[in-house]
Every structure is written in C-alpha cells, then in structure tokens.
Amino acid sequence: MVGFDDISIAALKGVELTTINSRKYEMGSMGLQILIEKIEDRAASMVNQIILQPELVIRKSCGYALHGYKSERDST
C-alpha cells in the first residue's frame, strides 16, 4: 500500500505507510516567487515550466522488511 503527500500521520509507529512526497513546500515557494516576479513585471511575458521530482518515502507498508531491505529512516 502506498500513500501520497507524505502526511505526518503516515510516519507514525504502527502506520508506517510508504508514500510519495510531492514537495508541497517547494511548489508553494516557487509559485510565490513566480507570482512576485510577474507582479513586479520582471517576467510579464515569461512562461515557466518547472518540474519537481517527487520523492518515494519507503516505509513498512510496502513489505520491504519481509525481503530483508532496510530504509534509511529505520535507524531513527
């Protein structure tokens, strides 16, 4: 089972849901930066295409422990 958005409850002991971190903070930060530039007319005609690579956060819900794999986060 895999979730999306890496919400904080997904990391709780007992839940430990494998998830995709969509990098919401970075998306918001970049969006605000682009908006400010457009408002200040520094990029009035500019078209932006920014691709943020999502991160796979592996936890126990994917069964990795059953096959002897360890996650980086297991040490915490």
C-alpha positions as a Markdown table, in Angstrom:
| # | Residue | x | y | z |
|---|---|---|---|---|
| 1 | Met | 0.0 | 0.0 | 0.0 |
| 2 | Val | 1.3 | 3.5 | -0.9 |
| 3 | Gly | 0.0 | 6.9 | 0.0 |
| 4 | Phe | 0.6 | 10.3 | -1.5 |
| 5 | Asp | 1.7 | 13.7 | 0.0 |
| 6 | Asp | 3.7 | 12.2 | 3.0 |
| 7 | Ile | 1.4 | 13.5 | 5.6 |
| 8 | Ser | 2.8 | 13.3 | 9.2 |
| 9 | Ile | 0.4 | 10.5 | 10.3 |
| 10 | Ala | 1.9 | 8.2 | 7.6 |
| 11 | Ala | 5.2 | 8.1 | 9.5 |
| 12 | Leu | 3.7 | 7.1 | 12.9 |
| 13 | Lys | 4.8 | 3.9 | 14.5 |
| 14 | Gly | 2.2 | 1.2 | 13.7 |
| 15 | Val | 1.1 | 3.0 | 10.5 |
| 16 | Glu | 4.4 | 3.4 | 8.6 |
| 17 | Leu | 2.8 | 4.0 | 5.2 |
| 18 | Thr | 5.1 | 4.1 | 2.2 |
| 19 | Thr | 4.3 | 7.4 | 0.4 |
| 20 | Ile | 5.2 | 9.9 | -2.3 |
| 21 | Asn | 6.5 | 13.2 | -1.0 |
| 22 | Ser | 5.2 | 15.7 | -3.6 |
| 23 | Arg | 7.4 | 18.5 | -2.2 |
| 24 | Lys | 4.5 | 20.9 | -1.4 |
| 25 | Tyr | 6.7 | 23.4 | 0.3 |
| 26 | Glu | 9.0 | 23.8 | -2.7 |
| 27 | Met | 6.0 | 24.1 | -5.0 |
| 28 | Gly | 4.5 | 26.9 | -2.9 |
| 29 | Ser | 7.7 | 28.7 | -2.6 |
| 30 | Met | 8.4 | 28.6 | -6.3 |
| 31 | Gly | 4.9 | 29.6 | -7.1 |
| 32 | Leu | 5.1 | 32.6 | -4.8 |
| 33 | Gln | 8.5 | 33.6 | -6.4 |
| 34 | Ile | 7.0 | 33.5 | -9.9 |
| 35 | Leu | 3.9 | 35.5 | -8.8 |
| 36 | Ile | 6.0 | 38.2 | -7.2 |
| 37 | Glu | 8.1 | 38.4 | -10.4 |
| 38 | Lys | 5.0 | 38.7 | -12.5 |
| 39 | Ile | 3.5 | 41.4 | -10.2 |
| 40 | Glu | 6.7 | 43.4 | -10.4 |
| 41 | Asp | 6.7 | 43.0 | -14.2 |
| 42 | Arg | 10.1 | 41.4 | -14.3 |
| 43 | Ala | 8.7 | 38.3 | -16.1 |
| 44 | Ala | 5.5 | 39.6 | -17.6 |
| 45 | Ser | 5.8 | 37.5 | -20.8 |
| 46 | Met | 7.8 | 34.6 | -19.4 |
| 47 | Val | 6.2 | 31.2 | -19.4 |
| 48 | Asn | 7.5 | 28.8 | -16.7 |
| 49 | Gln | 7.7 | 25.1 | -16.7 |
| 50 | Ile | 9.3 | 23.8 | -13.5 |
| 51 | Ile | 9.5 | 20.1 | -12.8 |
| 52 | Leu | 10.0 | 19.0 | -9.2 |
| 53 | Gln | 10.9 | 15.4 | -8.9 |
| 54 | Pro | 8.8 | 13.6 | -6.2 |
| 55 | Glu | 10.5 | 11.5 | -3.6 |
| 56 | Leu | 9.5 | 7.9 | -2.8 |
| 57 | Val | 9.5 | 7.5 | 1.0 |
| 58 | Ile | 9.8 | 3.8 | 1.7 |
| 59 | Arg | 8.2 | 2.6 | 4.9 |
| 60 | Lys | 6.9 | -0.8 | 6.1 |
| 61 | Ser | 3.6 | -0.8 | 4.2 |
| 62 | Cys | 5.3 | -1.9 | 1.0 |
| 63 | Gly | 6.7 | -5.1 | 2.6 |
| 64 | Tyr | 10.4 | -4.2 | 2.2 |
| 65 | Ala | 11.2 | -5.6 | 5.7 |
| 66 | Leu | 9.8 | -9.0 | 4.6 |
| 67 | His | 12.6 | -9.2 | 2.0 |
| 68 | Gly | 15.5 | -8.1 | 4.2 |
| 69 | Tyr | 15.6 | -4.5 | 2.9 |
| 70 | Lys | 16.2 | -1.6 | 5.3 |
| 71 | Ser | 15.0 | 2.0 | 4.9 |
| 72 | Glu | 17.3 | 5.0 | 5.7 |
| 73 | Arg | 14.7 | 6.0 | 8.2 |
| 74 | Asp | 14.9 | 2.7 | 10.1 |
| 75 | Ser | 17.9 | 3.9 | 12.1 |
| 76 | Thr | 15.8 | 6.7 | 13.7 |
